[in-house]
Amino acid sequence: MINAIKELSFQTVFDAAADAMLLADGSGRIVWINDAAQRLLGYQKSELIGLALEMLVTPRYRKQYRYYQKLFLNKPARRALNAGIELIALNCEGKELLLDISLSPIKVKQQVYILMIFSAAKRRLDAEEALRASEERLRLAKQAADLGIFDYDFKSNIVYLDEQMRKLWGKQSEKTVSYDEFVAAIHPEDRAARQTAIEKAMDPASTGEFKAQYRIINPSNGSERWISARGRVYFEDGYPNRLIGITRDITEQKKSQKKLQVQRGETENILKQQVAVRTASAIAHELNQPLAAISAYSEVVLHALNSDNFSATNLKRALEGCVEQTQRAGRSLHELLAFLQKGELVTERANLNDVIHEALNIVYDDGYGRFHPVLYLEQNLPDVQCNRIQIQKVLINLFRNAVEAMRTMDLPILTIITKLQTINGKDFAMVVVQDSGPGLDPTVAKRIFEPFFTTKPSGIGMGLAISRALIEANGGQLWLDANAITGAKFHFTLPAIS
């Protein structure tokens, strides 16, 4: 058996190997190649024997190959297949092959040969190709969506900017900037709300989600753009480490929203004025005749009292007429209100937290986005039975009033709280809306729910009056907290479904 093994030639073993193998001399020329290597590279044996191994290497790596070949020949040593040695070769069709190779020096009569065993690292090459394709798709998607990418390292206080971000911030030649430089481009009025959003995302108890809209002023040309930013804070050992996110230029969207908001506001004011005029006209029409009759009966009474021919019968008849016409006026008013409010209230089961989010989105879309809502929403809040649209309108009115009140302040923070409380043995869901504005003085606070009372130049004073009526129609109450320390603080309740 041992003798039989000794009789096996090197060439026999070489050609029988399943792995691709070639033998090169000390000058780097191919001396022999087995069938597996021919199949892998696609060449005939006659085409490869005598060829410099360098000619199989991709041209852009040949200089690097010569360097490593010289190092190896100066100190030949065995290098295993899994030692991380790679070669990018060309097959007969010119296609690149990433090869994992092992090297074994063989010394025969003072002549050094190199035995090379190699296999195609196709999986790795495919992964690299997939990565390149993925990066290209990401680049095209970013370009199509006009997205910018930023990476804010909290420890170094450095912000990485991609090309789109550098263009918006006027930092074309700087891939990284200090955080102070980054913030300097943000409009001064928007910095506080944006910083509040970041601090909320940095709270380990939060989801780490960051979302903000703000304006930037390009220092290179002074142009002002609206930015929508979304991202996530990543934590390390419970501490915020970095914020990675994307931005999108929404300037044109903001302009369209502003135009739509103006048009909608004008339409809404016209509609409110028309409703107020028609309601006042209807009331005047219904009350005109009874008031005229009361006036006439009163004149009869006064005339009788001033006359020498005083008749108790006539005086009684005139006073009875006044009472009758007063009652008629009251009935007319009740009938008119019943007509204006006719129609059954349609209610549904609703999650109050969802209604709040919907109302906030509408307020943002209407151009009231320069504020930051701080939400303290009770997650296990029971549903309420209400008319969803009516409650949404109440919330929108409270949010708009709060934003308008805060526009003159430095910290545009709107606090919204939902919680459950028990009143008179029944469970009620309560919403608290508190702004950081200047608040209301006692005189205004007393009259705030009066119809046609307003502190706005273009208001008609019906918003809060209607809001209170809608909440009461849904079985709840709406009131102002007169003892609020900061800003204006409104509460409303709705009956919870047990």
HURALIN-V833705 format. One record per residue. RES is the residue in one letter. PHI is phi in whole degrees, -180 to 180 (999 if undefined). OMEGA is omega in whole degrees, 0 to 359 (NA if undefined). NEAR is the number of other ideal C-beta (glycine too) atoms within 12 Angstrom. Layout:
# HURALIN-V833705
{{RES PHI OMEGA NEAR} {RES PHI OMEGA NEAR}}
This chain:
# HURALIN-V833705
{{M 999 180 7} {I -64 179 7} {N -65 180 7} {A -64 179 8} {I -65 181 10} {K -65 181 9} {E -78 177 11} {L -67 180 15} {S -85 177 12} {F -59 183 20} {Q -65 180 15} {T -63 179 14} {V -65 181 18} {F -59 184 27} {D -71 182 23} {A -82 184 15} {A -62 179 24} {A -76 180 16} {D -82 177 26} {A -70 183 36} {M -139 170 38} {L -142 180 42} {L -121 180 35} {A -121 178 38} {D -86 184 27} {G -65 179 23} {S -90 178 20} {G 91 178 29} {R -96 183 23} {I -74 179 32} {V -97 180 31} {W -153 181 32} {I -147 182 37} {N -90 185 32} {D -64 181 22} {A -62 178 22} {A -69 178 40} {Q -61 181 24} {R -65 181 19} {L -67 184 33} {L -90 177 36} {G 84 180 22} {Y -98 169 26} {Q -82 181 15} {K -59 182 22} {S -66 180 12} {E -78 187 18} {L -101 183 31} {I -65 182 22} {G 92 180 18} {L -80 175 26} {A -66 181 20} {L -55 180 37} {E -57 183 26} {M -71 176 23} {L -88 182 38} {V -84 176 30} {T -54 187 23} {P -50 185 16} {R -70 180 11} {Y -110 184 22} {R -67 178 22} {K -62 178 14} {Q -65 178 18} {Y -62 181 28} {R -62 179 19} {Y -63 182 15} {Y -72 176 24} {Q -64 179 29} {K -64 178 17} {L -61 182 16} {F -67 183 26} {L -70 176 21} {N -67 180 13} {K -146 183 13} {P -63 178 22} {A -156 181 17} {R -71 177 18} {R -123 184 26} {A -70 183 14} {L -66 182 24} {N -98 183 13} {A -87 176 15} {G 85 178 13} {I -87 183 28} {E -128 177 30} {L -142 176 37} {I -102 185 28} {A -108 177 38} {L -113 174 27} {N -85 185 24} {C -66 179 18} {E -93 179 10} {G 83 179 14} {K -85 181 18} {E -75 176 25} {L -125 175 31} {L -89 186 29} {L -115 167 35} {D -89 186 29} {I -128 169 39} {S -120 183 27} {L -124 177 34} {S -135 177 26} {P -75 177 24} {I -127 183 23} {K -106 179 14} {V -130 178 15} {K 50 177 7} {Q 68 179 7} {Q -104 181 16} {V -98 174 25} {Y -115 181 29} {I -121 175 35} {L -91 182 35} {M -116 174 40} {I -111 184 32} {F -143 177 36} {S -141 183 29} {A -74 176 28} {A -87 187 25} {K -64 182 17} {R -61 180 13} {R -68 180 19} {L -64 178 22} {D -62 179 15} {A -64 179 14} {E -66 178 18} {E -66 178 17} {A -64 178 14} {L -64 178 14} {R -62 179 14} {A -64 179 14} {S -64 179 14} {E -63 179 14} {E -68 177 14} {R -64 178 14} {L -63 179 18} {R -62 180 18} {L -66 178 13} {A -64 177 15} {K -60 182 21} {Q -66 182 16} {A -67 182 12} {A -90 180 18} {D 58 183 24} {L -95 172 29} {G -117 181 32} {I -119 177 30} {F -132 179 37} {D -140 183 29} {Y -102 178 36} {D -90 184 23} {F -65 185 23} {K -69 181 14} {S -88 182 15} {N 60 181 17} {I -117 178 22} {V -116 174 38} {Y -86 181 27} {L -123 173 33} {D -83 187 28} {E -60 181 22} {Q -65 178 26} {M -64 180 37} {R -63 179 27} {K -65 180 26} {L -67 184 39} {W -87 179 37} {G 68 181 25} {K -122 189 29} {Q -56 186 19} {S -101 185 13} {E -121 179 22} {K -77 177 18} {T -130 177 23} {V -137 175 29} {S -71 181 19} {Y -63 179 27} {D -63 177 13} {E -64 180 20} {F -62 183 37} {V -70 182 24} {A -60 180 20} {A -82 181 37} {I -81 181 34} {H -58 183 23} {P -53 182 18} {E -71 185 22} {D -104 186 30} {R -67 184 28} {A -64 181 26} {A -65 179 35} {R -66 180 38} {Q -65 177 24} {T -63 178 27} {A -65 179 35} {I -67 181 35} {E -62 177 23} {K -65 180 28} {A -68 181 33} {M -79 179 28} {D -71 181 20} {P -57 180 18} {A -79 182 12} {S -91 177 20} {T -80 183 16} {G 84 183 29} {E -75 179 21} {F -117 179 35} {K -148 181 33} {A -159 172 37} {Q -126 182 34} {Y -157 179 40} {R -99 174 29} {I -124 178 41} {I -116 181 25} {N -68 184 25} {P -68 183 20} {S -77 181 17} {N -132 177 15} {G 76 181 11} {S -72 181 19} {E -111 181 24} {R -131 174 34} {W -93 183 31} {I -122 170 38} {S -108 184 33} {A -118 175 38} {R -136 179 25} {G -171 180 32} {R -143 175 25} {V -88 178 32} {Y -106 187 26} {F -111 177 20} {E -134 183 14} {D 57 177 8} {G 83 180 12} {Y -116 179 15} {P -64 185 28} {N -108 181 21} {R -158 177 29} {L -120 179 39} {I -116 182 26} {G -163 180 34} {I -126 175 28} {T -128 178 43} {R -139 179 30} {D -77 183 30} {I -117 183 29} {T -59 182 24} {E -65 177 15} {Q -63 179 22} {K -64 179 28} {K -62 179 17} {S -65 179 17} {Q -63 180 26} {K -63 179 22} {K -64 179 16} {L -66 180 18} {Q -63 179 23} {V -61 180 17} {Q -63 181 16} {R -66 179 21} {G -63 179 23} {E -63 180 15} {T -63 181 14} {E -65 179 25} {N -65 179 22} {I -62 180 16} {L -64 179 16} {K -62 180 26} {Q -64 179 20} {Q -65 178 15} {V -63 180 19} {A -63 181 24} {V -64 181 16} {R -66 179 16} {T -64 179 26} {A -63 179 19} {S -65 180 15} {A -65 179 20} {I -64 180 24} {A -61 181 19} {H -64 182 18} {E -69 184 24} {L -94 187 25} {N -60 183 18} {Q -66 178 16} {P -60 180 27} {L -67 178 23} {A -64 179 19} {A -66 178 24} {I -61 179 27} {S -62 181 21} {A -66 178 18} {Y -62 180 27} {S -67 178 22} {E -64 178 17} {V -62 180 24} {V -63 180 26} {L -62 180 16} {H -63 181 18} {A -65 181 22} {L -67 181 18} {N -90 184 12} {S -98 177 13} {D -72 179 8} {N -88 184 12} {F -75 181 14} {S -123 179 16} {A -63 180 13} {T -64 180 12} {N -64 180 19} {L -64 180 23} {K -65 181 17} {R -63 181 17} {A -68 179 27} {L -68 176 22} {E -63 177 19} {G -64 178 25} {C -61 180 27} {V -62 182 20} {E -62 181 18} {Q -71 176 26} {T -64 178 22} {Q -64 178 17} {R -63 179 23} {A -62 178 27} {G -62 179 19} {R -62 180 17} {S -63 179 24} {L -64 180 23} {H -62 179 16} {E -65 179 18} {L -65 180 23} {L -64 178 17} {A -63 178 12} {F -67 181 15} {L -66 183 18} {Q -103 185 17} {K -67 183 10} {G 111 182 10} {E -76 179 8} {L -73 180 20} {V -93 182 13} {T -117 178 23} {E -149 176 19} {R -78 185 18} {A -140 173 31} {N -88 186 27} {L -63 178 44} {N -63 178 29} {D -65 180 24} {V -63 178 36} {I -63 180 38} {H -62 179 22} {E -62 180 23} {A -64 178 36} {L -62 179 33} {N -63 179 20} {I -65 180 25} {V -63 176 33} {Y -61 182 30} {D -64 180 23} {D -83 176 29} {G 92 178 27} {Y -100 189 36} {G -83 184 35} {R -87 174 33} {F -154 180 41} {H -121 179 37} {P -80 173 38} {V -104 187 27} {L -102 172 26} {Y -117 186 21} {L -98 178 26} {E -77 189 22} {Q -67 183 14} {N -96 180 14} {L -64 178 28} {P -69 178 27} {D -68 176 24} {V -120 176 37} {Q -101 185 26} {C -158 170 38} {N -86 189 26} {R -56 182 28} {I -66 181 21} {Q -66 179 33} {I -66 177 39} {Q -61 179 29} {K -65 178 29} {V -62 180 41} {L -63 179 42} {I -59 179 33} {N -64 179 36} {L -66 180 43} {F -65 181 40} {R -63 179 36} {N -60 181 36} {A -65 181 41} {V -63 180 34} {E -63 179 32} {A -71 185 33} {M -90 187 34} {R -64 180 21} {T -93 184 16} {M -102 182 25} {D -80 183 16} {L -119 183 24} {P -80 183 34} {I -106 178 30} {L -111 181 45} {T -99 180 32} {I -127 184 36} {I -125 168 28} {T -123 177 34} {K -157 181 24} {L -110 177 28} {Q -141 181 25} {T -109 180 16} {I -127 179 18} {N 54 177 10} {G 79 180 9} {K -118 179 18} {D -85 178 22} {F -127 169 32} {A -88 183 41} {M -121 176 34} {V -117 177 44} {V -118 177 35} {V -119 183 46} {Q -129 178 32} {D -104 178 38} {S -108 180 32} {G -81 185 29} {P -76 180 20} {G 81 183 27} {L -121 177 29} {D -76 186 13} {P -55 182 12} {T -66 179 12} {V -67 182 22} {A -59 181 23} {K -69 186 13} {R -108 192 19} {I -61 181 33} {F -98 179 28} {E -72 176 18} {P -61 178 24} {F 69 173 20} {F -96 182 21} {T -148 174 24} {T -107 182 24} {K -97 180 18} {P -60 183 9} {S -106 182 17} {G -85 177 25} {I -116 173 27} {G 73 180 25} {M -114 186 28} {G -58 182 36} {L -73 178 38} {A -63 179 27} {I -68 180 29} {S -60 179 37} {R -64 180 29} {A -63 180 26} {L -67 179 34} {I -63 180 36} {E -65 178 24} {A -65 178 25} {N -95 174 35} {G 87 181 26} {G -119 179 34} {Q -138 176 27} {L -128 179 35} {W -149 178 26} {L -103 176 30} {D -83 183 24} {A -71 183 19} {N -100 181 14} {A -63 182 23} {I -77 182 11} {T -119 174 22} {G 61 177 30} {A -101 185 38} {K -130 181 32} {F -108 176 41} {H -123 164 32} {F -145 182 42} {T -121 173 34} {L -141 180 44} {P -64 180 32} {A -86 177 31} {I -88 182 22} {S -75 NA 14}}
